[in-house]
């Protein structure tokens, strides 16, 4: 029984974050016009993946002690560019995706060079 209590005490912060997430998602689902459906969950998960990628990139920057908060601006720039370029036929969409990824890569490289060589 002590092992269980020790584990709960050790994971208190994680469990609190999980509880807050579940409560917020329940409020979101209750207020959504479509209710709690598979489509609502899928849409929320798809949007969450994009933010997870940005969070992972930002975490890597912060862990390596290079405090750089411009990842959000590059994310916004590439999203705006994607909304303009990633349309049309399959080939046009593929070229748009390549252009957006290239733009993010170039902006990130320039930003990294400025941070490093400053």
ChimeraX attribute file (.defattr): number of C-alpha atoms within 10 A of each C-alpha:
attribute: neighborCount
match mode: 1-to-1
recipient: residues
	/A:1	5
	/A:2	7
	/A:3	8
	/A:4	9
	/A:5	10
	/A:6	11
	/A:7	10
	/A:8	13
	/A:9	11
	/A:10	11
	/A:11	11
	/A:12	12
	/A:13	11
	/A:14	11
	/A:15	13
	/A:16	11
	/A:17	11
	/A:18	12
	/A:19	12
	/A:20	12
	/A:21	12
	/A:22	12
	/A:23	12
	/A:24	12
	/A:25	15
	/A:26	14
	/A:27	11
	/A:28	15
	/A:29	17
	/A:30	12
	/A:31	11
	/A:32	12
	/A:33	9
	/A:34	11
	/A:35	14
	/A:36	15
	/A:37	10
	/A:38	10
	/A:39	11
	/A:40	16
	/A:41	13
	/A:42	11
	/A:43	10
	/A:44	14
	/A:45	11
	/A:46	11
	/A:47	10
	/A:48	11
	/A:49	11
	/A:50	11
	/A:51	13
	/A:52	11
	/A:53	12
	/A:54	15
	/A:55	14
	/A:56	11
	/A:57	13
	/A:58	18
	/A:59	13
	/A:60	13
	/A:61	16
	/A:62	13
	/A:63	9
	/A:64	8
	/A:65	9
	/A:66	13
	/A:67	13
	/A:68	13
	/A:69	11
	/A:70	12
	/A:71	18
	/A:72	15
	/A:73	11
	/A:74	18
	/A:75	16
	/A:76	12
	/A:77	15
	/A:78	21
	/A:79	15
	/A:80	12
	/A:81	17
	/A:82	18
	/A:83	11
	/A:84	11
	/A:85	18
	/A:86	20
	/A:87	15
	/A:88	10
	/A:89	8
	/A:90	10
	/A:91	11
	/A:92	13
	/A:93	15
	/A:94	15
	/A:95	14
	/A:96	20
	/A:97	18
	/A:98	15
	/A:99	17
	/A:100	22
	/A:101	14
	/A:102	13
	/A:103	16
	/A:104	19
	/A:105	14
	/A:106	12
	/A:107	17
	/A:108	15
	/A:109	12
	/A:110	12
	/A:111	16
	/A:112	15
	/A:113	11
	/A:114	10
	/A:115	12
	/A:116	9
	/A:117	6
	/A:118	7
